Amino acid sequence: MLRFIHAADFHLDSAFAALTPRQAAARRRESRELPVRLANYVNQNNIDLVLLAGDLFDSAASYRDTAEELSAALGQMEAQVYIAPGNHDWYGPGSPYLTVKWPENVHIFTQPRPETMEWPEKNLVLHGAAFTHGEQADGFLTGFTAPADGKLHIGLLHGEIDPSEARYNPIRKEEIAASGLAYLALGHIHKRTEPLTYGGTVCAWPGCPEGRGFDELGEKGFYSGTIDDSGKVSLTFVPFARRRYEILTVDFTDQDPRAAIEAALPADTAQDLYRILLTGETGEGGVHTDALKAALADRFYALELRDRTRLAEDLWAKAEEDSLRGLFLRDLKQQLAQAQTEEDRQRVTMAARFGLAALDHRDLG
């Protein structure tokens, strides 16, 4: 029985540009700690094989100390480690894969075509390839078939299955089915997929182990798996992220905004990053998002509030008044009916709020 983990898309040295400079620096430090935590998991769980399917760095010119820390962490693993560079950390001049010394238990694939590495003690053969530029139009699996030699064959690639355009190692389902691989470990897609089976080959993307923005939501981690002597693959997802990104929609029509948000939140969010979309009907004053954010700040590592509320229907009814207020509201009501996007509707709603406040000599604060 072979025990392995499959991880990808660390994107070390990501900018985390949406955070404050202090938080962004802290998140980069946390991401550099990921390989050490992973090494501890490998050693504590008697893992034999570590498959890293590319984009370990956010660029091919990562900071040297980041690469050295990764190298040291991988060297601590009591396992064989294989890396298939991806489109962000492609193998080429100046790459940390060339400029940093890597430990003996780490093998980095370097060619833009399948290379073969044998592990006789485990009756195992590894097949992997590397991006050598930021794009790879030719599919690495095209024309590839592992020999039927009684050995376990595993593939390690960064790429996409049946993409709409051929930019990042396009892999066809029929190529996977014909590959003869027991398992194909993939990188590039940041959202975890459930295991897929084509022919006799199981394949999967583990997603990224740490979210970096609100396009990478929820639980993140890697796959832990086993392969028996017959080639049967079993995968278990291991949540591993320090922090989660989450988007929560809260309708607080006829409710206190803070109470409505707190009622909708899970128990423990202090380590996580939230974007809360505020919806529902409000009066002329709308939502005081700055004050609300300050009141809730301690509940989160980072909080973003987006006002998606709409004016109460009874306020729009005043558009029928024969007054300056009515004329103003009739014009905005027509614009609202013509709005094509949520952003346009929000713009009209805010215009109505500020306009009504100006007419009543009020300050929205």
LINNORMO-V166019 format. One record per pair of residues at least 24 apart in sequence whose ideal C-beta (glycine too) atoms are under 10 Angstrom apart, sorted by the first residue. I is the first residue (numbers start at 0). J is the second residue. If there is no record, write none. Layout:
i: <I | I>
j: <J | J>
//
This chain:
i: <0 | 0 | 0 | 0 | 0 | 0 | 0 | 1 | 1 | 1 | 1 | 1 | 1 | 1 | 1 | 1 | 1 | 1 | 1 | 1 | 1 | 1 | 1 | 1 | 2 | 2 | 2 | 2 | 2 | 2 | 2 | 2 | 2 | 2 | 2 | 3 | 3 | 3 | 3 | 3 | 3 | 3 | 3 | 3 | 3 | 3 | 3 | 3 | 3 | 3 | 3 | 3 | 3 | 3 | 3 | 4 | 4 | 4 | 4 | 4 | 4 | 4 | 4 | 4 | 4 | 4 | 4 | 4 | 4 | 4 | 4 | 4 | 4 | 4 | 4 | 4 | 4 | 4 | 5 | 5 | 5 | 5 | 5 | 5 | 5 | 5 | 5 | 5 | 5 | 5 | 5 | 5 | 5 | 5 | 5 | 5 | 5 | 5 | 6 | 6 | 6 | 6 | 6 | 6 | 6 | 6 | 6 | 6 | 6 | 6 | 6 | 6 | 6 | 6 | 6 | 6 | 6 | 6 | 6 | 7 | 7 | 7 | 7 | 7 | 7 | 7 | 7 | 7 | 7 | 7 | 7 | 7 | 7 | 7 | 7 | 7 | 7 | 7 | 7 | 7 | 7 | 7 | 7 | 8 | 8 | 8 | 8 | 8 | 8 | 8 | 8 | 8 | 8 | 8 | 8 | 8 | 8 | 8 | 8 | 8 | 8 | 8 | 8 | 8 | 8 | 8 | 8 | 9 | 9 | 9 | 9 | 9 | 9 | 9 | 9 | 9 | 9 | 9 | 9 | 9 | 9 | 9 | 9 | 9 | 10 | 10 | 10 | 10 | 10 | 10 | 10 | 10 | 10 | 10 | 10 | 10 | 10 | 10 | 10 | 11 | 11 | 11 | 11 | 11 | 11 | 11 | 11 | 11 | 11 | 11 | 11 | 11 | 11 | 11 | 12 | 12 | 12 | 12 | 12 | 12 | 12 | 12 | 12 | 13 | 13 | 13 | 13 | 13 | 13 | 13 | 13 | 14 | 14 | 15 | 15 | 15 | 15 | 16 | 16 | 17 | 17 | 17 | 17 | 17 | 17 | 17 | 17 | 18 | 18 | 18 | 18 | 18 | 19 | 22 | 22 | 22 | 25 | 26 | 26 | 26 | 26 | 26 | 26 | 26 | 27 | 27 | 27 | 29 | 29 | 29 | 29 | 30 | 30 | 30 | 30 | 30 | 30 | 30 | 31 | 31 | 31 | 31 | 31 | 31 | 32 | 32 | 32 | 33 | 33 | 33 | 33 | 33 | 33 | 33 | 33 | 34 | 34 | 34 | 34 | 34 | 34 | 34 | 34 | 34 | 34 | 35 | 35 | 35 | 35 | 35 | 35 | 36 | 36 | 36 | 36 | 37 | 37 | 37 | 37 | 37 | 37 | 37 | 37 | 37 | 38 | 38 | 38 | 38 | 38 | 38 | 38 | 38 | 38 | 39 | 39 | 39 | 40 | 40 | 40 | 40 | 40 | 41 | 41 | 41 | 41 | 41 | 41 | 41 | 41 | 42 | 42 | 42 | 42 | 43 | 44 | 44 | 44 | 45 | 45 | 46 | 46 | 46 | 46 | 46 | 46 | 46 | 47 | 47 | 47 | 47 | 47 | 47 | 47 | 47 | 47 | 48 | 48 | 48 | 48 | 48 | 48 | 48 | 48 | 48 | 48 | 48 | 48 | 48 | 49 | 49 | 49 | 49 | 49 | 49 | 49 | 49 | 49 | 49 | 50 | 50 | 50 | 50 | 50 | 50 | 50 | 50 | 50 | 50 | 50 | 50 | 50 | 50 | 50 | 50 | 50 | 50 | 50 | 51 | 51 | 51 | 51 | 51 | 51 | 51 | 51 | 51 | 51 | 51 | 51 | 51 | 51 | 52 | 52 | 52 | 52 | 52 | 52 | 52 | 52 | 52 | 52 | 52 | 52 | 52 | 52 | 52 | 52 | 52 | 52 | 52 | 52 | 53 | 53 | 53 | 53 | 53 | 53 | 53 | 53 | 53 | 53 | 53 | 53 | 53 | 53 | 53 | 53 | 53 | 53 | 53 | 53 | 53 | 53 | 53 | 53 | 54 | 54 | 54 | 54 | 54 | 54 | 54 | 54 | 54 | 54 | 54 | 54 | 54 | 55 | 55 | 55 | 55 | 55 | 55 | 55 | 55 | 55 | 56 | 56 | 56 | 56 | 56 | 56 | 56 | 56 | 57 | 57 | 57 | 58 | 58 | 58 | 58 | 58 | 58 | 59 | 59 | 59 | 59 | 59 | 59 | 59 | 59 | 59 | 59 | 59 | 59 | 59 | 59 | 59 | 59 | 59 | 59 | 60 | 60 | 60 | 60 | 60 | 60 | 61 | 61 | 61 | 61 | 61 | 61 | 61 | 61 | 62 | 63 | 63 | 63 | 64 | 65 | 65 | 66 | 66 | 66 | 66 | 66 | 66 | 66 | 67 | 67 | 67 | 67 | 67 | 68 | 69 | 69 | 69 | 69 | 70 | 70 | 70 | 70 | 70 | 70 | 70 | 71 | 71 | 71 | 72 | 73 | 73 | 73 | 73 | 74 | 74 | 74 | 74 | 74 | 74 | 75 | 75 | 76 | 76 | 76 | 77 | 78 | 78 | 79 | 79 | 79 | 79 | 79 | 79 | 79 | 79 | 79 | 79 | 80 | 80 | 80 | 80 | 81 | 81 | 81 | 81 | 81 | 81 | 81 | 81 | 81 | 81 | 81 | 81 | 82 | 82 | 82 | 82 | 82 | 82 | 82 | 82 | 82 | 83 | 83 | 83 | 83 | 83 | 83 | 83 | 83 | 83 | 83 | 83 | 83 | 83 | 83 | 83 | 83 | 83 | 83 | 83 | 83 | 84 | 84 | 84 | 84 | 84 | 84 | 84 | 84 | 84 | 84 | 85 | 85 | 85 | 85 | 85 | 85 | 85 | 85 | 85 | 85 | 85 | 86 | 86 | 86 | 86 | 86 | 86 | 86 | 86 | 86 | 86 | 86 | 86 | 87 | 87 | 87 | 87 | 87 | 88 | 88 | 88 | 89 | 89 | 89 | 89 | 89 | 89 | 89 | 89 | 90 | 90 | 90 | 90 | 90 | 91 | 91 | 91 | 91 | 91 | 94 | 94 | 96 | 106 | 108 | 108 | 108 | 108 | 110 | 111 | 111 | 111 | 111 | 112 | 112 | 112 | 112 | 112 | 113 | 113 | 113 | 113 | 113 | 113 | 113 | 113 | 113 | 113 | 114 | 115 | 115 | 115 | 116 | 116 | 117 | 118 | 118 | 118 | 119 | 121 | 121 | 121 | 122 | 122 | 122 | 122 | 122 | 123 | 123 | 123 | 123 | 123 | 123 | 124 | 124 | 124 | 124 | 124 | 124 | 124 | 124 | 125 | 125 | 125 | 125 | 125 | 125 | 126 | 126 | 126 | 126 | 126 | 126 | 126 | 126 | 126 | 127 | 127 | 127 | 127 | 127 | 127 | 128 | 128 | 128 | 128 | 128 | 128 | 129 | 129 | 129 | 130 | 130 | 130 | 130 | 130 | 130 | 133 | 133 | 134 | 134 | 134 | 134 | 135 | 135 | 135 | 135 | 135 | 136 | 136 | 136 | 136 | 136 | 136 | 137 | 137 | 137 | 138 | 138 | 138 | 138 | 138 | 138 | 138 | 138 | 139 | 139 | 139 | 139 | 140 | 140 | 140 | 140 | 140 | 140 | 140 | 140 | 140 | 140 | 140 | 141 | 141 | 141 | 141 | 141 | 142 | 142 | 143 | 143 | 143 | 143 | 143 | 143 | 144 | 144 | 144 | 144 | 144 | 145 | 145 | 145 | 145 | 145 | 145 | 146 | 147 | 148 | 149 | 150 | 150 | 151 | 151 | 151 | 151 | 151 | 151 | 151 | 151 | 151 | 152 | 152 | 152 | 152 | 152 | 152 | 152 | 152 | 153 | 153 | 153 | 153 | 153 | 153 | 153 | 153 | 153 | 154 | 154 | 154 | 154 | 154 | 154 | 154 | 154 | 154 | 154 | 155 | 155 | 155 | 155 | 155 | 155 | 156 | 156 | 156 | 156 | 156 | 156 | 156 | 157 | 157 | 157 | 157 | 157 | 157 | 158 | 158 | 158 | 158 | 158 | 158 | 159 | 159 | 159 | 159 | 160 | 160 | 160 | 160 | 160 | 160 | 160 | 160 | 162 | 170 | 170 | 171 | 172 | 172 | 172 | 172 | 173 | 173 | 174 | 174 | 175 | 175 | 175 | 175 | 176 | 178 | 179 | 180 | 180 | 181 | 181 | 181 | 181 | 181 | 181 | 182 | 182 | 182 | 182 | 182 | 182 | 183 | 184 | 184 | 189 | 189 | 189 | 190 | 190 | 190 | 190 | 190 | 191 | 191 | 191 | 191 | 191 | 191 | 191 | 192 | 193 | 193 | 194 | 194 | 194 | 194 | 194 | 194 | 196 | 199 | 199 | 200 | 200 | 201 | 201 | 201 | 201 | 201 | 201 | 202 | 203 | 203 | 203 | 205 | 205 | 205 | 205 | 206 | 206 | 207 | 208 | 208 | 208 | 208 | 208 | 209 | 209 | 209 | 209 | 209 | 209 | 210 | 210 | 210 | 210 | 210 | 210 | 210 | 210 | 211 | 211 | 212 | 212 | 212 | 213 | 213 | 213 | 213 | 213 | 213 | 213 | 214 | 214 | 215 | 215 | 215 | 216 | 216 | 216 | 216 | 216 | 216 | 217 | 217 | 217 | 217 | 218 | 219 | 219 | 240 | 240 | 241 | 241 | 241 | 242 | 242 | 242 | 242 | 242 | 242 | 242 | 243 | 243 | 243 | 243 | 243 | 243 | 244 | 244 | 244 | 244 | 244 | 244 | 245 | 245 | 245 | 245 | 245 | 245 | 246 | 246 | 246 | 246 | 246 | 246 | 246 | 247 | 247 | 247 | 247 | 247 | 248 | 248 | 248 | 248 | 248 | 248 | 248 | 248 | 249 | 249 | 249 | 249 | 249 | 249 | 249 | 250 | 250 | 250 | 250 | 250 | 250 | 250 | 251 | 251 | 251 | 251 | 251 | 251 | 251 | 252 | 252 | 252 | 252 | 252 | 252 | 252 | 253 | 253 | 253 | 253 | 254 | 256 | 256 | 256 | 256 | 256 | 256 | 256 | 256 | 256 | 256 | 257 | 257 | 257 | 257 | 260 | 260 | 260 | 260 | 260 | 260 | 261 | 261 | 261 | 264 | 264 | 264 | 267 | 268 | 268 | 268 | 268 | 268 | 269 | 269 | 269 | 269 | 270 | 270 | 271 | 271 | 271 | 271 | 271 | 272 | 272 | 272 | 272 | 272 | 273 | 273 | 273 | 273 | 273 | 273 | 273 | 274 | 274 | 274 | 274 | 274 | 275 | 275 | 275 | 275 | 275 | 275 | 275 | 276 | 276 | 276 | 276 | 276 | 276 | 276 | 277 | 277 | 277 | 277 | 277 | 278 | 278 | 278 | 278 | 278 | 279 | 279 | 279 | 279 | 280 | 280 | 280 | 280 | 280 | 280 | 280 | 281 | 281 | 281 | 281 | 281 | 281 | 281 | 281 | 282 | 282 | 282 | 282 | 282 | 282 | 282 | 283 | 283 | 283 | 283 | 283 | 283 | 283 | 283 | 283 | 283 | 283 | 283 | 283 | 283 | 284 | 284 | 284 | 284 | 284 | 284 | 284 | 285 | 285 | 285 | 285 | 285 | 285 | 285 | 285 | 285 | 285 | 285 | 286 | 286 | 287 | 287 | 289 | 290 | 305 | 305 | 306 | 306 | 306 | 306 | 307 | 307 | 307 | 307 | 308 | 308 | 308 | 308 | 309 | 309 | 309 | 309 | 309 | 309 | 310 | 310 | 310 | 310 | 310 | 310 | 310 | 314 | 314 | 314 | 315 | 317 | 318 | 322 | 323 | 324 | 324 | 324 | 324 | 327 | 327 | 327 | 327 | 327 | 328 | 328 | 328 | 330 | 331>
j: <47 | 225 | 226 | 227 | 228 | 231 | 233 | 46 | 47 | 48 | 118 | 121 | 122 | 123 | 151 | 153 | 181 | 182 | 224 | 225 | 226 | 227 | 228 | 232 | 41 | 44 | 45 | 46 | 47 | 48 | 78 | 223 | 224 | 225 | 226 | 41 | 46 | 47 | 48 | 49 | 50 | 78 | 79 | 81 | 123 | 153 | 182 | 184 | 222 | 223 | 224 | 225 | 226 | 232 | 234 | 37 | 40 | 41 | 44 | 46 | 47 | 48 | 49 | 50 | 51 | 76 | 78 | 80 | 184 | 205 | 220 | 221 | 222 | 223 | 224 | 235 | 237 | 239 | 48 | 49 | 50 | 51 | 52 | 153 | 155 | 182 | 183 | 184 | 185 | 186 | 203 | 204 | 205 | 221 | 222 | 223 | 224 | 234 | 33 | 34 | 37 | 40 | 49 | 50 | 51 | 52 | 55 | 184 | 186 | 205 | 206 | 207 | 208 | 220 | 221 | 222 | 223 | 237 | 239 | 50 | 51 | 52 | 53 | 54 | 55 | 82 | 83 | 85 | 155 | 157 | 184 | 185 | 186 | 187 | 188 | 189 | 204 | 205 | 206 | 207 | 208 | 221 | 222 | 51 | 52 | 53 | 54 | 55 | 57 | 85 | 87 | 88 | 157 | 186 | 187 | 188 | 189 | 204 | 205 | 206 | 207 | 208 | 209 | 211 | 215 | 219 | 221 | 33 | 34 | 37 | 51 | 53 | 54 | 55 | 56 | 57 | 65 | 69 | 87 | 88 | 186 | 207 | 208 | 209 | 54 | 55 | 56 | 57 | 58 | 61 | 85 | 87 | 88 | 189 | 207 | 208 | 209 | 211 | 215 | 54 | 55 | 56 | 57 | 58 | 61 | 62 | 65 | 66 | 68 | 69 | 87 | 88 | 95 | 209 | 56 | 57 | 58 | 60 | 61 | 62 | 64 | 65 | 66 | 56 | 57 | 58 | 87 | 207 | 209 | 211 | 212 | 57 | 211 | 211 | 212 | 272 | 301 | 211 | 212 | 211 | 212 | 213 | 244 | 272 | 274 | 301 | 303 | 211 | 212 | 272 | 300 | 301 | 301 | 272 | 300 | 301 | 300 | 209 | 211 | 241 | 242 | 272 | 300 | 301 | 57 | 62 | 65 | 209 | 240 | 241 | 242 | 57 | 65 | 207 | 208 | 209 | 211 | 241 | 62 | 64 | 65 | 68 | 69 | 72 | 68 | 72 | 241 | 69 | 72 | 208 | 209 | 221 | 239 | 240 | 241 | 65 | 68 | 69 | 70 | 71 | 72 | 73 | 75 | 76 | 208 | 68 | 69 | 71 | 72 | 73 | 75 | 72 | 208 | 239 | 241 | 69 | 72 | 73 | 75 | 76 | 208 | 221 | 237 | 239 | 71 | 72 | 73 | 74 | 75 | 76 | 77 | 78 | 80 | 72 | 75 | 76 | 76 | 221 | 223 | 237 | 239 | 72 | 73 | 75 | 76 | 77 | 78 | 80 | 223 | 75 | 76 | 77 | 78 | 77 | 78 | 223 | 237 | 77 | 78 | 76 | 77 | 78 | 79 | 80 | 223 | 224 | 77 | 78 | 79 | 118 | 120 | 121 | 123 | 225 | 226 | 76 | 78 | 79 | 80 | 81 | 118 | 121 | 123 | 125 | 153 | 184 | 224 | 226 | 73 | 76 | 78 | 79 | 80 | 81 | 82 | 104 | 105 | 221 | 79 | 80 | 81 | 82 | 83 | 125 | 127 | 153 | 154 | 155 | 182 | 183 | 184 | 185 | 186 | 205 | 221 | 222 | 224 | 80 | 81 | 82 | 83 | 84 | 85 | 105 | 107 | 127 | 155 | 157 | 184 | 186 | 221 | 81 | 82 | 83 | 84 | 85 | 127 | 154 | 155 | 156 | 157 | 158 | 183 | 184 | 185 | 186 | 187 | 188 | 203 | 204 | 205 | 82 | 83 | 84 | 85 | 86 | 87 | 88 | 89 | 90 | 108 | 127 | 128 | 129 | 130 | 155 | 156 | 157 | 158 | 167 | 168 | 184 | 185 | 186 | 187 | 83 | 84 | 85 | 86 | 87 | 88 | 89 | 130 | 157 | 186 | 187 | 189 | 207 | 82 | 83 | 84 | 85 | 87 | 88 | 95 | 96 | 186 | 84 | 85 | 87 | 88 | 89 | 94 | 95 | 96 | 87 | 88 | 211 | 87 | 88 | 89 | 94 | 95 | 133 | 84 | 85 | 86 | 87 | 88 | 89 | 90 | 91 | 92 | 93 | 94 | 95 | 96 | 97 | 130 | 131 | 132 | 133 | 88 | 92 | 93 | 94 | 95 | 98 | 87 | 88 | 93 | 94 | 95 | 96 | 98 | 99 | 95 | 95 | 98 | 99 | 99 | 95 | 99 | 94 | 95 | 96 | 98 | 99 | 100 | 101 | 95 | 98 | 99 | 100 | 101 | 99 | 95 | 99 | 101 | 105 | 95 | 96 | 99 | 100 | 101 | 102 | 105 | 99 | 101 | 102 | 102 | 101 | 102 | 104 | 105 | 100 | 101 | 102 | 103 | 104 | 105 | 102 | 104 | 102 | 104 | 105 | 104 | 104 | 105 | 103 | 104 | 105 | 106 | 116 | 118 | 120 | 121 | 123 | 125 | 104 | 105 | 106 | 107 | 105 | 106 | 107 | 108 | 116 | 118 | 125 | 126 | 127 | 153 | 155 | 184 | 106 | 107 | 108 | 109 | 127 | 129 | 155 | 157 | 186 | 107 | 108 | 109 | 114 | 125 | 126 | 127 | 128 | 129 | 130 | 139 | 154 | 155 | 156 | 157 | 158 | 168 | 184 | 185 | 186 | 108 | 109 | 111 | 127 | 128 | 129 | 130 | 131 | 157 | 186 | 129 | 130 | 133 | 135 | 156 | 157 | 158 | 167 | 168 | 186 | 187 | 130 | 132 | 133 | 134 | 135 | 157 | 158 | 166 | 167 | 168 | 186 | 187 | 130 | 133 | 157 | 186 | 187 | 129 | 130 | 157 | 129 | 130 | 131 | 132 | 133 | 134 | 135 | 157 | 128 | 129 | 130 | 131 | 132 | 129 | 130 | 131 | 132 | 133 | 129 | 131 | 129 | 155 | 139 | 155 | 156 | 157 | 139 | 135 | 137 | 139 | 168 | 137 | 139 | 141 | 142 | 143 | 139 | 140 | 141 | 142 | 143 | 145 | 154 | 155 | 156 | 178 | 155 | 145 | 146 | 152 | 153 | 155 | 150 | 150 | 151 | 153 | 150 | 150 | 151 | 226 | 148 | 149 | 150 | 151 | 228 | 150 | 151 | 152 | 153 | 181 | 226 | 148 | 150 | 151 | 152 | 153 | 154 | 180 | 181 | 151 | 152 | 153 | 154 | 155 | 184 | 152 | 153 | 154 | 155 | 156 | 178 | 179 | 180 | 183 | 153 | 154 | 155 | 156 | 157 | 184 | 154 | 155 | 156 | 157 | 158 | 168 | 155 | 156 | 157 | 156 | 157 | 158 | 167 | 168 | 187 | 166 | 167 | 165 | 166 | 167 | 168 | 165 | 166 | 167 | 168 | 169 | 164 | 165 | 166 | 167 | 168 | 169 | 165 | 168 | 169 | 162 | 165 | 167 | 168 | 169 | 170 | 171 | 174 | 168 | 169 | 170 | 174 | 168 | 169 | 170 | 171 | 173 | 174 | 175 | 177 | 178 | 180 | 183 | 168 | 169 | 170 | 171 | 174 | 174 | 177 | 174 | 175 | 177 | 178 | 179 | 180 | 174 | 177 | 178 | 179 | 180 | 177 | 178 | 179 | 180 | 181 | 200 | 179 | 179 | 179 | 228 | 181 | 230 | 180 | 181 | 182 | 226 | 227 | 228 | 229 | 230 | 232 | 178 | 179 | 180 | 181 | 182 | 183 | 200 | 230 | 180 | 181 | 182 | 183 | 184 | 200 | 226 | 230 | 232 | 178 | 179 | 180 | 181 | 182 | 183 | 184 | 185 | 200 | 202 | 180 | 182 | 183 | 184 | 185 | 186 | 180 | 183 | 184 | 185 | 186 | 187 | 202 | 184 | 185 | 186 | 187 | 188 | 204 | 183 | 185 | 186 | 187 | 188 | 204 | 185 | 187 | 188 | 204 | 185 | 187 | 188 | 192 | 195 | 197 | 202 | 204 | 187 | 197 | 202 | 197 | 197 | 198 | 200 | 202 | 197 | 198 | 198 | 200 | 199 | 200 | 201 | 202 | 200 | 202 | 230 | 230 | 232 | 226 | 227 | 229 | 230 | 231 | 232 | 222 | 224 | 226 | 230 | 232 | 234 | 232 | 222 | 224 | 214 | 215 | 219 | 214 | 215 | 216 | 217 | 219 | 217 | 218 | 219 | 220 | 221 | 222 | 236 | 222 | 234 | 236 | 222 | 224 | 232 | 233 | 234 | 236 | 232 | 230 | 232 | 230 | 232 | 226 | 230 | 231 | 232 | 233 | 234 | 232 | 232 | 234 | 236 | 234 | 236 | 237 | 239 | 236 | 240 | 240 | 237 | 238 | 239 | 240 | 241 | 239 | 240 | 241 | 242 | 243 | 244 | 240 | 241 | 242 | 243 | 244 | 245 | 271 | 272 | 244 | 272 | 244 | 272 | 274 | 244 | 245 | 246 | 272 | 273 | 274 | 303 | 244 | 246 | 240 | 243 | 244 | 243 | 244 | 245 | 246 | 272 | 274 | 243 | 244 | 245 | 246 | 243 | 243 | 244 | 270 | 271 | 270 | 271 | 300 | 269 | 270 | 271 | 272 | 299 | 300 | 301 | 268 | 270 | 271 | 272 | 273 | 300 | 271 | 272 | 273 | 274 | 300 | 301 | 271 | 272 | 273 | 274 | 275 | 299 | 272 | 273 | 274 | 275 | 276 | 303 | 305 | 273 | 274 | 275 | 276 | 277 | 274 | 275 | 276 | 277 | 278 | 279 | 305 | 307 | 275 | 276 | 277 | 278 | 279 | 304 | 307 | 276 | 277 | 278 | 279 | 280 | 307 | 308 | 277 | 278 | 279 | 280 | 281 | 286 | 308 | 278 | 279 | 280 | 281 | 308 | 309 | 311 | 279 | 280 | 281 | 311 | 279 | 281 | 286 | 287 | 288 | 290 | 291 | 294 | 295 | 304 | 308 | 290 | 291 | 294 | 295 | 291 | 294 | 295 | 298 | 302 | 304 | 294 | 295 | 298 | 295 | 298 | 299 | 298 | 295 | 298 | 299 | 300 | 302 | 297 | 298 | 299 | 300 | 299 | 300 | 298 | 299 | 300 | 301 | 302 | 299 | 300 | 301 | 302 | 303 | 298 | 299 | 300 | 301 | 302 | 303 | 304 | 301 | 302 | 303 | 304 | 305 | 299 | 302 | 303 | 304 | 305 | 306 | 307 | 303 | 304 | 305 | 306 | 307 | 308 | 341 | 304 | 305 | 306 | 307 | 308 | 305 | 306 | 307 | 308 | 309 | 307 | 308 | 309 | 311 | 308 | 309 | 310 | 311 | 312 | 313 | 314 | 306 | 308 | 309 | 310 | 311 | 314 | 348 | 352 | 308 | 310 | 311 | 313 | 314 | 352 | 355 | 310 | 311 | 314 | 317 | 351 | 352 | 353 | 354 | 355 | 356 | 358 | 359 | 361 | 363 | 352 | 355 | 356 | 361 | 362 | 363 | 364 | 309 | 310 | 348 | 349 | 351 | 352 | 353 | 355 | 356 | 363 | 364 | 352 | 363 | 363 | 364 | 364 | 364 | 341 | 345 | 345 | 348 | 349 | 352 | 341 | 344 | 345 | 348 | 345 | 348 | 349 | 352 | 335 | 344 | 345 | 347 | 348 | 351 | 335 | 347 | 348 | 349 | 351 | 352 | 355 | 351 | 352 | 355 | 351 | 355 | 351 | 358 | 358 | 354 | 355 | 358 | 359 | 351 | 354 | 355 | 357 | 358 | 354 | 355 | 358 | 354 | 355>
//
